[in-house]
Amino acid sequence: MMLGMTLQTKPEEMYRALIEATAYGTRMIIENYREHGVPVEEFFASGGISQKDPMTMQIYADVINMPVKIAGSMQGPALGSAIFAAVAAGKKDGGYEDVFEAARAMGKVKNKVYYPNPENAAVYDSLFAEYCKLHDYFGRGANDVMKRLKEYKKK
């Protein structure tokens, strides 16, 4: 759902809104972890966007208000699978004892870190409060319009 678009909304503004929406969704996940006692102290980004799109990574840092560290692999999911496979093989068969040991040996982090800009982070904090209200209003049952619209699509 995109809210606030007009006939004057430019494509680049829509693109940025989509980036911000994914960053807000990420922040929702981080906040949920924290609310339920799971500390989130570091944030790592992997994959092509993290390697090629500094604007997106800066937006993420500003929205989540945490430094964003960039993984050294373009293929984060494949590396994760390889790490777990090396642990499954076990130390005696050339693998590793546990995931932490395997990650230390196989994983890399680039020197590039995106730090939150305090002024941007303050604006995003205000916008995040609005995002949360809309998230709950449309996503948690206060208004089921999105579910009703899905039903129309099925007809």
Phi and psi in radians as a Rosetta constraint file:
Dihedral C 1 N 2 CA 2 C 2 CIRCULARHARMONIC -1.986 0.35
Dihedral N 2 CA 2 C 2 N 3 CIRCULARHARMONIC 2.196 0.35
Dihedral C 2 N 3 CA 3 C 3 CIRCULARHARMONIC -1.946 0.35
Dihedral N 3 CA 3 C 3 N 4 CIRCULARHARMONIC 2.345 0.35
Dihedral C 3 N 4 CA 4 C 4 CIRCULARHARMONIC 1.700 0.35
Dihedral N 4 CA 4 C 4 N 5 CIRCULARHARMONIC 0.035 0.35
Dihedral C 4 N 5 CA 5 C 5 CIRCULARHARMONIC -1.220 0.35
Dihedral N 5 CA 5 C 5 N 6 CIRCULARHARMONIC 2.583 0.35
Dihedral C 5 N 6 CA 6 C 6 CIRCULARHARMONIC -2.271 0.35
Dihedral N 6 CA 6 C 6 N 7 CIRCULARHARMONIC 3.134 0.35
Dihedral C 6 N 7 CA 7 C 7 CIRCULARHARMONIC -1.185 0.35
Dihedral N 7 CA 7 C 7 N 8 CIRCULARHARMONIC -0.290 0.35
Dihedral C 7 N 8 CA 8 C 8 CIRCULARHARMONIC -1.593 0.35
Dihedral N 8 CA 8 C 8 N 9 CIRCULARHARMONIC -0.054 0.35
Dihedral C 8 N 9 CA 9 C 9 CIRCULARHARMONIC -1.140 0.35
Dihedral N 9 CA 9 C 9 N 10 CIRCULARHARMONIC 2.253 0.35
Dihedral C 9 N 10 CA 10 C 10 CIRCULARHARMONIC -1.582 0.35
Dihedral N 10 CA 10 C 10 N 11 CIRCULARHARMONIC 2.695 0.35
Dihedral C 10 N 11 CA 11 C 11 CIRCULARHARMONIC -0.978 0.35
Dihedral N 11 CA 11 C 11 N 12 CIRCULARHARMONIC -0.682 0.35
Dihedral C 11 N 12 CA 12 C 12 CIRCULARHARMONIC -1.170 0.35
Dihedral N 12 CA 12 C 12 N 13 CIRCULARHARMONIC -0.513 0.35
Dihedral C 12 N 13 CA 13 C 13 CIRCULARHARMONIC -1.236 0.35
Dihedral N 13 CA 13 C 13 N 14 CIRCULARHARMONIC -0.665 0.35
Dihedral C 13 N 14 CA 14 C 14 CIRCULARHARMONIC -1.146 0.35
Dihedral N 14 CA 14 C 14 N 15 CIRCULARHARMONIC -0.728 0.35
Dihedral C 14 N 15 CA 15 C 15 CIRCULARHARMONIC -1.066 0.35
Dihedral N 15 CA 15 C 15 N 16 CIRCULARHARMONIC -0.804 0.35
Dihedral C 15 N 16 CA 16 C 16 CIRCULARHARMONIC -1.098 0.35
Dihedral N 16 CA 16 C 16 N 17 CIRCULARHARMONIC -0.692 0.35
Dihedral C 16 N 17 CA 17 C 17 CIRCULARHARMONIC -1.063 0.35
Dihedral N 17 CA 17 C 17 N 18 CIRCULARHARMONIC -0.655 0.35
Dihedral C 17 N 18 CA 18 C 18 CIRCULARHARMONIC -1.172 0.35
Dihedral N 18 CA 18 C 18 N 19 CIRCULARHARMONIC -0.708 0.35
Dihedral C 18 N 19 CA 19 C 19 CIRCULARHARMONIC -1.081 0.35
Dihedral N 19 CA 19 C 19 N 20 CIRCULARHARMONIC -0.824 0.35
Dihedral C 19 N 20 CA 20 C 20 CIRCULARHARMONIC -1.087 0.35
Dihedral N 20 CA 20 C 20 N 21 CIRCULARHARMONIC -0.655 0.35
Dihedral C 20 N 21 CA 21 C 21 CIRCULARHARMONIC -1.075 0.35
Dihedral N 21 CA 21 C 21 N 22 CIRCULARHARMONIC -0.734 0.35
Dihedral C 21 N 22 CA 22 C 22 CIRCULARHARMONIC -1.193 0.35
Dihedral N 22 CA 22 C 22 N 23 CIRCULARHARMONIC -0.597 0.35
Dihedral C 22 N 23 CA 23 C 23 CIRCULARHARMONIC -1.179 0.35
Dihedral N 23 CA 23 C 23 N 24 CIRCULARHARMONIC -0.726 0.35
Dihedral C 23 N 24 CA 24 C 24 CIRCULARHARMONIC -1.100 0.35
Dihedral N 24 CA 24 C 24 N 25 CIRCULARHARMONIC -0.710 0.35
Dihedral C 24 N 25 CA 25 C 25 CIRCULARHARMONIC -1.058 0.35
Dihedral N 25 CA 25 C 25 N 26 CIRCULARHARMONIC -0.705 0.35
Dihedral C 25 N 26 CA 26 C 26 CIRCULARHARMONIC -1.102 0.35
Dihedral N 26 CA 26 C 26 N 27 CIRCULARHARMONIC -0.739 0.35
Dihedral C 26 N 27 CA 27 C 27 CIRCULARHARMONIC -1.125 0.35
Dihedral N 27 CA 27 C 27 N 28 CIRCULARHARMONIC -0.645 0.35
Dihedral C 27 N 28 CA 28 C 28 CIRCULARHARMONIC -1.018 0.35
Dihedral N 28 CA 28 C 28 N 29 CIRCULARHARMONIC -0.757 0.35
Dihedral C 28 N 29 CA 29 C 29 CIRCULARHARMONIC -1.112 0.35
Dihedral N 29 CA 29 C 29 N 30 CIRCULARHARMONIC -0.809 0.35
Dihedral C 29 N 30 CA 30 C 30 CIRCULARHARMONIC -1.040 0.35
Dihedral N 30 CA 30 C 30 N 31 CIRCULARHARMONIC -0.816 0.35
Dihedral C 30 N 31 CA 31 C 31 CIRCULARHARMONIC -1.102 0.35
Dihedral N 31 CA 31 C 31 N 32 CIRCULARHARMONIC -0.676 0.35
Dihedral C 31 N 32 CA 32 C 32 CIRCULARHARMONIC -1.105 0.35
Dihedral N 32 CA 32 C 32 N 33 CIRCULARHARMONIC -0.774 0.35
Dihedral C 32 N 33 CA 33 C 33 CIRCULARHARMONIC -0.992 0.35
Dihedral N 33 CA 33 C 33 N 34 CIRCULARHARMONIC -0.872 0.35
Dihedral C 33 N 34 CA 34 C 34 CIRCULARHARMONIC -1.082 0.35
Dihedral N 34 CA 34 C 34 N 35 CIRCULARHARMONIC -0.738 0.35
Dihedral C 34 N 35 CA 35 C 35 CIRCULARHARMONIC -1.092 0.35
Dihedral N 35 CA 35 C 35 N 36 CIRCULARHARMONIC -0.433 0.35
Dihedral C 35 N 36 CA 36 C 36 CIRCULARHARMONIC -1.838 0.35
Dihedral N 36 CA 36 C 36 N 37 CIRCULARHARMONIC 0.389 0.35
Dihedral C 36 N 37 CA 37 C 37 CIRCULARHARMONIC 1.448 0.35
Dihedral N 37 CA 37 C 37 N 38 CIRCULARHARMONIC 0.212 0.35
Dihedral C 37 N 38 CA 38 C 38 CIRCULARHARMONIC -1.799 0.35
Dihedral N 38 CA 38 C 38 N 39 CIRCULARHARMONIC 1.872 0.35
Dihedral C 38 N 39 CA 39 C 39 CIRCULARHARMONIC -1.204 0.35
Dihedral N 39 CA 39 C 39 N 40 CIRCULARHARMONIC 2.427 0.35
Dihedral C 39 N 40 CA 40 C 40 CIRCULARHARMONIC -2.069 0.35
Dihedral N 40 CA 40 C 40 N 41 CIRCULARHARMONIC 1.874 0.35
Dihedral C 40 N 41 CA 41 C 41 CIRCULARHARMONIC -1.915 0.35
Dihedral N 41 CA 41 C 41 N 42 CIRCULARHARMONIC -0.324 0.35
Dihedral C 41 N 42 CA 42 C 42 CIRCULARHARMONIC -2.440 0.35
Dihedral N 42 CA 42 C 42 N 43 CIRCULARHARMONIC 2.686 0.35
Dihedral C 42 N 43 CA 43 C 43 CIRCULARHARMONIC -2.325 0.35
Dihedral N 43 CA 43 C 43 N 44 CIRCULARHARMONIC 2.186 0.35
Dihedral C 43 N 44 CA 44 C 44 CIRCULARHARMONIC -2.054 0.35
Dihedral N 44 CA 44 C 44 N 45 CIRCULARHARMONIC 2.370 0.35
Dihedral C 44 N 45 CA 45 C 45 CIRCULARHARMONIC -1.947 0.35
Dihedral N 45 CA 45 C 45 N 46 CIRCULARHARMONIC 2.447 0.35
Dihedral C 45 N 46 CA 46 C 46 CIRCULARHARMONIC -2.355 0.35
Dihedral N 46 CA 46 C 46 N 47 CIRCULARHARMONIC 2.953 0.35
Dihedral C 46 N 47 CA 47 C 47 CIRCULARHARMONIC 1.680 0.35
Dihedral N 47 CA 47 C 47 N 48 CIRCULARHARMONIC -3.141 0.35
Dihedral C 47 N 48 CA 48 C 48 CIRCULARHARMONIC -1.069 0.35
Dihedral N 48 CA 48 C 48 N 49 CIRCULARHARMONIC -0.758 0.35
Dihedral C 48 N 49 CA 49 C 49 CIRCULARHARMONIC -1.067 0.35
Dihedral N 49 CA 49 C 49 N 50 CIRCULARHARMONIC -0.728 0.35
Dihedral C 49 N 50 CA 50 C 50 CIRCULARHARMONIC -1.109 0.35
Dihedral N 50 CA 50 C 50 N 51 CIRCULARHARMONIC -0.493 0.35
Dihedral C 50 N 51 CA 51 C 51 CIRCULARHARMONIC -1.502 0.35
Dihedral N 51 CA 51 C 51 N 52 CIRCULARHARMONIC -0.470 0.35
Dihedral C 51 N 52 CA 52 C 52 CIRCULARHARMONIC -2.036 0.35
Dihedral N 52 CA 52 C 52 N 53 CIRCULARHARMONIC -0.167 0.35
Dihedral C 52 N 53 CA 53 C 53 CIRCULARHARMONIC -2.254 0.35
Dihedral N 53 CA 53 C 53 N 54 CIRCULARHARMONIC 1.469 0.35
Dihedral C 53 N 54 CA 54 C 54 CIRCULARHARMONIC -1.045 0.35
Dihedral N 54 CA 54 C 54 N 55 CIRCULARHARMONIC -0.587 0.35
Dihedral C 54 N 55 CA 55 C 55 CIRCULARHARMONIC -1.079 0.35
Dihedral N 55 CA 55 C 55 N 56 CIRCULARHARMONIC -0.795 0.35
Dihedral C 55 N 56 CA 56 C 56 CIRCULARHARMONIC -1.098 0.35
Dihedral N 56 CA 56 C 56 N 57 CIRCULARHARMONIC -0.744 0.35
Dihedral C 56 N 57 CA 57 C 57 CIRCULARHARMONIC -1.146 0.35
Dihedral N 57 CA 57 C 57 N 58 CIRCULARHARMONIC -0.629 0.35
Dihedral C 57 N 58 CA 58 C 58 CIRCULARHARMONIC -1.177 0.35
Dihedral N 58 CA 58 C 58 N 59 CIRCULARHARMONIC -0.710 0.35
Dihedral C 58 N 59 CA 59 C 59 CIRCULARHARMONIC -1.061 0.35
Dihedral N 59 CA 59 C 59 N 60 CIRCULARHARMONIC -0.769 0.35
Dihedral C 59 N 60 CA 60 C 60 CIRCULARHARMONIC -1.028 0.35
Dihedral N 60 CA 60 C 60 N 61 CIRCULARHARMONIC -0.818 0.35
Dihedral C 60 N 61 CA 61 C 61 CIRCULARHARMONIC -1.037 0.35
Dihedral N 61 CA 61 C 61 N 62 CIRCULARHARMONIC -0.731 0.35
Dihedral C 61 N 62 CA 62 C 62 CIRCULARHARMONIC -1.214 0.35
Dihedral N 62 CA 62 C 62 N 63 CIRCULARHARMONIC -0.723 0.35
Dihedral C 62 N 63 CA 63 C 63 CIRCULARHARMONIC -1.225 0.35
Dihedral N 63 CA 63 C 63 N 64 CIRCULARHARMONIC -0.806 0.35
Dihedral C 63 N 64 CA 64 C 64 CIRCULARHARMONIC -1.456 0.35
Dihedral N 64 CA 64 C 64 N 65 CIRCULARHARMONIC -0.176 0.35
Dihedral C 64 N 65 CA 65 C 65 CIRCULARHARMONIC 0.950 0.35
Dihedral N 65 CA 65 C 65 N 66 CIRCULARHARMONIC 0.809 0.35
Dihedral C 65 N 66 CA 66 C 66 CIRCULARHARMONIC -2.511 0.35
Dihedral N 66 CA 66 C 66 N 67 CIRCULARHARMONIC 2.672 0.35
Dihedral C 66 N 67 CA 67 C 67 CIRCULARHARMONIC -1.104 0.35
Dihedral N 67 CA 67 C 67 N 68 CIRCULARHARMONIC 2.479 0.35
Dihedral C 67 N 68 CA 68 C 68 CIRCULARHARMONIC -1.924 0.35
Dihedral N 68 CA 68 C 68 N 69 CIRCULARHARMONIC 2.008 0.35
Dihedral C 68 N 69 CA 69 C 69 CIRCULARHARMONIC -1.642 0.35
Dihedral N 69 CA 69 C 69 N 70 CIRCULARHARMONIC 2.531 0.35
Dihedral C 69 N 70 CA 70 C 70 CIRCULARHARMONIC -1.817 0.35
Dihedral N 70 CA 70 C 70 N 71 CIRCULARHARMONIC 2.172 0.35
Dihedral C 70 N 71 CA 71 C 71 CIRCULARHARMONIC -1.148 0.35
Dihedral N 71 CA 71 C 71 N 72 CIRCULARHARMONIC 2.668 0.35
Dihedral C 71 N 72 CA 72 C 72 CIRCULARHARMONIC -1.456 0.35
Dihedral N 72 CA 72 C 72 N 73 CIRCULARHARMONIC -0.047 0.35
Dihedral C 72 N 73 CA 73 C 73 CIRCULARHARMONIC -1.973 0.35
Dihedral N 73 CA 73 C 73 N 74 CIRCULARHARMONIC 2.418 0.35
Dihedral C 73 N 74 CA 74 C 74 CIRCULARHARMONIC -1.319 0.35
Dihedral N 74 CA 74 C 74 N 75 CIRCULARHARMONIC -0.329 0.35
Dihedral C 74 N 75 CA 75 C 75 CIRCULARHARMONIC -2.058 0.35
Dihedral N 75 CA 75 C 75 N 76 CIRCULARHARMONIC 1.156 0.35
Dihedral C 75 N 76 CA 76 C 76 CIRCULARHARMONIC -0.957 0.35
Dihedral N 76 CA 76 C 76 N 77 CIRCULARHARMONIC -0.858 0.35
Dihedral C 76 N 77 CA 77 C 77 CIRCULARHARMONIC -1.082 0.35
Dihedral N 77 CA 77 C 77 N 78 CIRCULARHARMONIC -0.694 0.35
Dihedral C 77 N 78 CA 78 C 78 CIRCULARHARMONIC -1.144 0.35
Dihedral N 78 CA 78 C 78 N 79 CIRCULARHARMONIC -0.702 0.35
Dihedral C 78 N 79 CA 79 C 79 CIRCULARHARMONIC -1.119 0.35
Dihedral N 79 CA 79 C 79 N 80 CIRCULARHARMONIC -0.739 0.35
Dihedral C 79 N 80 CA 80 C 80 CIRCULARHARMONIC -1.029 0.35
Dihedral N 80 CA 80 C 80 N 81 CIRCULARHARMONIC -0.741 0.35
Dihedral C 80 N 81 CA 81 C 81 CIRCULARHARMONIC -1.093 0.35
Dihedral N 81 CA 81 C 81 N 82 CIRCULARHARMONIC -0.737 0.35
Dihedral C 81 N 82 CA 82 C 82 CIRCULARHARMONIC -1.130 0.35
Dihedral N 82 CA 82 C 82 N 83 CIRCULARHARMONIC -0.660 0.35
Dihedral C 82 N 83 CA 83 C 83 CIRCULARHARMONIC -1.091 0.35
Dihedral N 83 CA 83 C 83 N 84 CIRCULARHARMONIC -0.819 0.35
Dihedral C 83 N 84 CA 84 C 84 CIRCULARHARMONIC -1.161 0.35
Dihedral N 84 CA 84 C 84 N 85 CIRCULARHARMONIC -0.608 0.35
Dihedral C 84 N 85 CA 85 C 85 CIRCULARHARMONIC -1.136 0.35
Dihedral N 85 CA 85 C 85 N 86 CIRCULARHARMONIC -0.695 0.35
Dihedral C 85 N 86 CA 86 C 86 CIRCULARHARMONIC -1.144 0.35
Dihedral N 86 CA 86 C 86 N 87 CIRCULARHARMONIC -0.596 0.35
Dihedral C 86 N 87 CA 87 C 87 CIRCULARHARMONIC -1.251 0.35
Dihedral N 87 CA 87 C 87 N 88 CIRCULARHARMONIC -0.706 0.35
Dihedral C 87 N 88 CA 88 C 88 CIRCULARHARMONIC -1.089 0.35
Dihedral N 88 CA 88 C 88 N 89 CIRCULARHARMONIC -0.623 0.35
Dihedral C 88 N 89 CA 89 C 89 CIRCULARHARMONIC -1.137 0.35
Dihedral N 89 CA 89 C 89 N 90 CIRCULARHARMONIC -0.608 0.35
Dihedral C 89 N 90 CA 90 C 90 CIRCULARHARMONIC 1.484 0.35
Dihedral N 90 CA 90 C 90 N 91 CIRCULARHARMONIC 2.760 0.35
Dihedral C 90 N 91 CA 91 C 91 CIRCULARHARMONIC -1.088 0.35
Dihedral N 91 CA 91 C 91 N 92 CIRCULARHARMONIC -0.684 0.35
Dihedral C 91 N 92 CA 92 C 92 CIRCULARHARMONIC -1.183 0.35
Dihedral N 92 CA 92 C 92 N 93 CIRCULARHARMONIC -0.342 0.35
Dihedral C 92 N 93 CA 93 C 93 CIRCULARHARMONIC -1.878 0.35
Dihedral N 93 CA 93 C 93 N 94 CIRCULARHARMONIC 0.430 0.35
Dihedral C 93 N 94 CA 94 C 94 CIRCULARHARMONIC 1.608 0.35
Dihedral N 94 CA 94 C 94 N 95 CIRCULARHARMONIC 0.064 0.35
Dihedral C 94 N 95 CA 95 C 95 CIRCULARHARMONIC -1.697 0.35
Dihedral N 95 CA 95 C 95 N 96 CIRCULARHARMONIC -2.530 0.35
Dihedral C 95 N 96 CA 96 C 96 CIRCULARHARMONIC -2.279 0.35
Dihedral N 96 CA 96 C 96 N 97 CIRCULARHARMONIC 2.770 0.35
Dihedral C 96 N 97 CA 97 C 97 CIRCULARHARMONIC -1.230 0.35
Dihedral N 97 CA 97 C 97 N 98 CIRCULARHARMONIC -0.737 0.35
Dihedral C 97 N 98 CA 98 C 98 CIRCULARHARMONIC -2.594 0.35
Dihedral N 98 CA 98 C 98 N 99 CIRCULARHARMONIC 2.996 0.35
Dihedral C 98 N 99 CA 99 C 99 CIRCULARHARMONIC -1.092 0.35
Dihedral N 99 CA 99 C 99 N 100 CIRCULARHARMONIC -0.662 0.35
Dihedral C 99 N 100 CA 100 C 100 CIRCULARHARMONIC -1.122 0.35
Dihedral N 100 CA 100 C 100 N 101 CIRCULARHARMONIC -0.751 0.35
Dihedral C 100 N 101 CA 101 C 101 CIRCULARHARMONIC -1.120 0.35
Dihedral N 101 CA 101 C 101 N 102 CIRCULARHARMONIC -0.771 0.35
Dihedral C 101 N 102 CA 102 C 102 CIRCULARHARMONIC -1.122 0.35
Dihedral N 102 CA 102 C 102 N 103 CIRCULARHARMONIC -0.747 0.35
Dihedral C 102 N 103 CA 103 C 103 CIRCULARHARMONIC -1.112 0.35
Dihedral N 103 CA 103 C 103 N 104 CIRCULARHARMONIC -0.714 0.35
Dihedral C 103 N 104 CA 104 C 104 CIRCULARHARMONIC -1.071 0.35
Dihedral N 104 CA 104 C 104 N 105 CIRCULARHARMONIC -0.675 0.35
Dihedral C 104 N 105 CA 105 C 105 CIRCULARHARMONIC -1.395 0.35
Dihedral N 105 CA 105 C 105 N 106 CIRCULARHARMONIC -0.652 0.35
Dihedral C 105 N 106 CA 106 C 106 CIRCULARHARMONIC -1.759 0.35
Dihedral N 106 CA 106 C 106 N 107 CIRCULARHARMONIC -0.497 0.35
Dihedral C 106 N 107 CA 107 C 107 CIRCULARHARMONIC -1.502 0.35
Dihedral N 107 CA 107 C 107 N 108 CIRCULARHARMONIC 2.628 0.35
Dihedral C 107 N 108 CA 108 C 108 CIRCULARHARMONIC -2.366 0.35
Dihedral N 108 CA 108 C 108 N 109 CIRCULARHARMONIC 2.675 0.35
Dihedral C 108 N 109 CA 109 C 109 CIRCULARHARMONIC -2.205 0.35
Dihedral N 109 CA 109 C 109 N 110 CIRCULARHARMONIC 2.346 0.35
Dihedral C 109 N 110 CA 110 C 110 CIRCULARHARMONIC -1.266 0.35
Dihedral N 110 CA 110 C 110 N 111 CIRCULARHARMONIC 2.849 0.35
Dihedral C 110 N 111 CA 111 C 111 CIRCULARHARMONIC -1.293 0.35
Dihedral N 111 CA 111 C 111 N 112 CIRCULARHARMONIC -0.268 0.35
Dihedral C 111 N 112 CA 112 C 112 CIRCULARHARMONIC -1.311 0.35
Dihedral N 112 CA 112 C 112 N 113 CIRCULARHARMONIC 2.188 0.35
Dihedral C 112 N 113 CA 113 C 113 CIRCULARHARMONIC -2.284 0.35
Dihedral N 113 CA 113 C 113 N 114 CIRCULARHARMONIC 2.356 0.35
Dihedral C 113 N 114 CA 114 C 114 CIRCULARHARMONIC -1.742 0.35
Dihedral N 114 CA 114 C 114 N 115 CIRCULARHARMONIC 2.076 0.35
Dihedral C 114 N 115 CA 115 C 115 CIRCULARHARMONIC -1.723 0.35
Dihedral N 115 CA 115 C 115 N 116 CIRCULARHARMONIC 2.498 0.35
Dihedral C 115 N 116 CA 116 C 116 CIRCULARHARMONIC -1.122 0.35
Dihedral N 116 CA 116 C 116 N 117 CIRCULARHARMONIC 2.436 0.35
Dihedral C 116 N 117 CA 117 C 117 CIRCULARHARMONIC -1.492 0.35
Dihedral N 117 CA 117 C 117 N 118 CIRCULARHARMONIC 2.063 0.35
Dihedral C 117 N 118 CA 118 C 118 CIRCULARHARMONIC -0.978 0.35
Dihedral N 118 CA 118 C 118 N 119 CIRCULARHARMONIC -0.660 0.35
Dihedral C 118 N 119 CA 119 C 119 CIRCULARHARMONIC -1.180 0.35
Dihedral N 119 CA 119 C 119 N 120 CIRCULARHARMONIC -0.772 0.35
Dihedral C 119 N 120 CA 120 C 120 CIRCULARHARMONIC -1.132 0.35
Dihedral N 120 CA 120 C 120 N 121 CIRCULARHARMONIC -0.735 0.35
Dihedral C 120 N 121 CA 121 C 121 CIRCULARHARMONIC -1.064 0.35
Dihedral N 121 CA 121 C 121 N 122 CIRCULARHARMONIC -0.654 0.35
Dihedral C 121 N 122 CA 122 C 122 CIRCULARHARMONIC -1.131 0.35
Dihedral N 122 CA 122 C 122 N 123 CIRCULARHARMONIC -0.719 0.35
Dihedral C 122 N 123 CA 123 C 123 CIRCULARHARMONIC -1.150 0.35
Dihedral N 123 CA 123 C 123 N 124 CIRCULARHARMONIC -0.788 0.35
Dihedral C 123 N 124 CA 124 C 124 CIRCULARHARMONIC -1.122 0.35
Dihedral N 124 CA 124 C 124 N 125 CIRCULARHARMONIC -0.561 0.35
Dihedral C 124 N 125 CA 125 C 125 CIRCULARHARMONIC -1.042 0.35
Dihedral N 125 CA 125 C 125 N 126 CIRCULARHARMONIC -0.785 0.35
Dihedral C 125 N 126 CA 126 C 126 CIRCULARHARMONIC -1.113 0.35
Dihedral N 126 CA 126 C 126 N 127 CIRCULARHARMONIC -0.773 0.35
Dihedral C 126 N 127 CA 127 C 127 CIRCULARHARMONIC -1.172 0.35
Dihedral N 127 CA 127 C 127 N 128 CIRCULARHARMONIC -0.586 0.35
Dihedral C 127 N 128 CA 128 C 128 CIRCULARHARMONIC -1.131 0.35
Dihedral N 128 CA 128 C 128 N 129 CIRCULARHARMONIC -0.647 0.35
Dihedral C 128 N 129 CA 129 C 129 CIRCULARHARMONIC -1.046 0.35
Dihedral N 129 CA 129 C 129 N 130 CIRCULARHARMONIC -0.710 0.35
Dihedral C 129 N 130 CA 130 C 130 CIRCULARHARMONIC -1.190 0.35
Dihedral N 130 CA 130 C 130 N 131 CIRCULARHARMONIC -0.728 0.35
Dihedral C 130 N 131 CA 131 C 131 CIRCULARHARMONIC -0.995 0.35
Dihedral N 131 CA 131 C 131 N 132 CIRCULARHARMONIC -0.781 0.35
Dihedral C 131 N 132 CA 132 C 132 CIRCULARHARMONIC -1.057 0.35
Dihedral N 132 CA 132 C 132 N 133 CIRCULARHARMONIC -0.737 0.35
Dihedral C 132 N 133 CA 133 C 133 CIRCULARHARMONIC -1.074 0.35
Dihedral N 133 CA 133 C 133 N 134 CIRCULARHARMONIC -0.799 0.35
Dihedral C 133 N 134 CA 134 C 134 CIRCULARHARMONIC -1.178 0.35
Dihedral N 134 CA 134 C 134 N 135 CIRCULARHARMONIC -0.687 0.35
Dihedral C 134 N 135 CA 135 C 135 CIRCULARHARMONIC -0.993 0.35
Dihedral N 135 CA 135 C 135 N 136 CIRCULARHARMONIC -0.847 0.35
Dihedral C 135 N 136 CA 136 C 136 CIRCULARHARMONIC -1.244 0.35
Dihedral N 136 CA 136 C 136 N 137 CIRCULARHARMONIC -0.680 0.35
Dihedral C 136 N 137 CA 137 C 137 CIRCULARHARMONIC -1.096 0.35
Dihedral N 137 CA 137 C 137 N 138 CIRCULARHARMONIC -0.820 0.35
Dihedral C 137 N 138 CA 138 C 138 CIRCULARHARMONIC -1.607 0.35
Dihedral N 138 CA 138 C 138 N 139 CIRCULARHARMONIC -0.357 0.35
Dihedral C 138 N 139 CA 139 C 139 CIRCULARHARMONIC -1.907 0.35
Dihedral N 139 CA 139 C 139 N 140 CIRCULARHARMONIC -0.211 0.35
Dihedral C 139 N 140 CA 140 C 140 CIRCULARHARMONIC -2.160 0.35
Dihedral N 140 CA 140 C 140 N 141 CIRCULARHARMONIC 0.423 0.35
Dihedral C 140 N 141 CA 141 C 141 CIRCULARHARMONIC 1.721 0.35
Dihedral N 141 CA 141 C 141 N 142 CIRCULARHARMONIC -0.136 0.35
Dihedral C 141 N 142 CA 142 C 142 CIRCULARHARMONIC -1.139 0.35
Dihedral N 142 CA 142 C 142 N 143 CIRCULARHARMONIC -0.596 0.35
Dihedral C 142 N 143 CA 143 C 143 CIRCULARHARMONIC -2.514 0.35
Dihedral N 143 CA 143 C 143 N 144 CIRCULARHARMONIC 1.996 0.35
Dihedral C 143 N 144 CA 144 C 144 CIRCULARHARMONIC -1.597 0.35
Dihedral N 144 CA 144 C 144 N 145 CIRCULARHARMONIC 0.444 0.35
Dihedral C 144 N 145 CA 145 C 145 CIRCULARHARMONIC -0.989 0.35
Dihedral N 145 CA 145 C 145 N 146 CIRCULARHARMONIC -0.669 0.35
Dihedral C 145 N 146 CA 146 C 146 CIRCULARHARMONIC -1.142 0.35
Dihedral N 146 CA 146 C 146 N 147 CIRCULARHARMONIC -0.684 0.35
Dihedral C 146 N 147 CA 147 C 147 CIRCULARHARMONIC -1.185 0.35
Dihedral N 147 CA 147 C 147 N 148 CIRCULARHARMONIC -0.687 0.35
Dihedral C 147 N 148 CA 148 C 148 CIRCULARHARMONIC -1.123 0.35
Dihedral N 148 CA 148 C 148 N 149 CIRCULARHARMONIC -0.700 0.35
Dihedral C 148 N 149 CA 149 C 149 CIRCULARHARMONIC -1.115 0.35
Dihedral N 149 CA 149 C 149 N 150 CIRCULARHARMONIC -0.629 0.35
Dihedral C 149 N 150 CA 150 C 150 CIRCULARHARMONIC -1.078 0.35
Dihedral N 150 CA 150 C 150 N 151 CIRCULARHARMONIC -0.672 0.35
Dihedral C 150 N 151 CA 151 C 151 CIRCULARHARMONIC -1.114 0.35
Dihedral N 151 CA 151 C 151 N 152 CIRCULARHARMONIC -0.699 0.35
Dihedral C 151 N 152 CA 152 C 152 CIRCULARHARMONIC -1.049 0.35
Dihedral N 152 CA 152 C 152 N 153 CIRCULARHARMONIC -0.672 0.35
Dihedral C 152 N 153 CA 153 C 153 CIRCULARHARMONIC -1.112 0.35
Dihedral N 153 CA 153 C 153 N 154 CIRCULARHARMONIC -0.573 0.35
Dihedral C 153 N 154 CA 154 C 154 CIRCULARHARMONIC -1.249 0.35
Dihedral N 154 CA 154 C 154 N 155 CIRCULARHARMONIC -0.398 0.35
